């Protein structure tokens, strides 16, 4: 943010003048190109636990 403020001061502009946000929708593929790999199984529902302190 400090860099943005310095740029705005040096260029005598606002952050909106420097940043352009593209809000157009992005197309997504209809189906994944390959099946997702199965996640490895864990020993318990909570995953690994921390060792005792």
C-alpha positions as CSV (number, residue, x, y, z in Angstrom):
1,X,0.0,0.0,0.0
2,X,2.9,2.4,0.7
3,X,4.1,1.8,-2.9
4,X,0.7,2.5,-4.3
5,X,0.5,5.7,-2.2
6,X,3.9,6.8,-3.4
7,X,2.9,6.2,-7.0
8,X,-0.3,8.1,-6.6
9,X,1.6,11.0,-5.0
10,X,4.3,11.0,-7.7
11,X,1.8,10.8,-10.6
12,X,-0.8,13.0,-9.0
13,X,-3.6,10.5,-9.5
14,X,-5.9,8.2,-7.5
15,X,-5.5,4.4,-7.0
16,X,-8.5,3.9,-9.3
17,X,-6.5,5.5,-12.1
18,X,-3.7,2.9,-11.6
19,X,-5.8,-0.2,-11.0
20,X,-8.1,-1.7,-13.6
21,X,-10.4,-4.5,-12.5
22,X,-11.7,-6.9,-15.2
23,X,-15.2,-8.0,-14.1
24,X,-16.1,-10.0,-17.2
25,X,-17.1,-13.6,-16.5
26,X,-14.6,-16.4,-17.2
27,X,-15.7,-19.5,-19.0
28,X,-15.2,-22.8,-17.2
29,X,-14.7,-26.1,-18.9
30,X,-17.8,-28.3,-18.9
31,X,-16.0,-31.3,-17.5
32,X,-12.5,-32.0,-16.1
33,X,-10.1,-33.2,-18.7
34,X,-9.0,-36.1,-16.6
35,X,-10.5,-37.8,-13.5
36,X,-9.2,-36.5,-10.1
37,X,-6.8,-38.7,-8.2
38,X,-8.3,-40.3,-5.1
39,X,-7.1,-38.7,-1.9
40,X,-5.0,-40.9,0.4
41,X,-6.8,-42.3,3.4
42,X,-5.9,-41.1,6.9
43,X,-5.8,-43.2,10.1
44,X,-8.4,-41.2,11.9
45,X,-11.2,-38.8,10.9
46,X,-9.1,-35.9,12.4
47,X,-5.9,-36.7,10.4
48,X,-2.6,-36.7,12.2
49,X,-2.4,-35.5,15.7
50,X,0.4,-33.6,17.4
51,X,2.9,-35.5,19.6
52,X,2.4,-35.1,23.3
53,X,4.0,-32.1,24.9
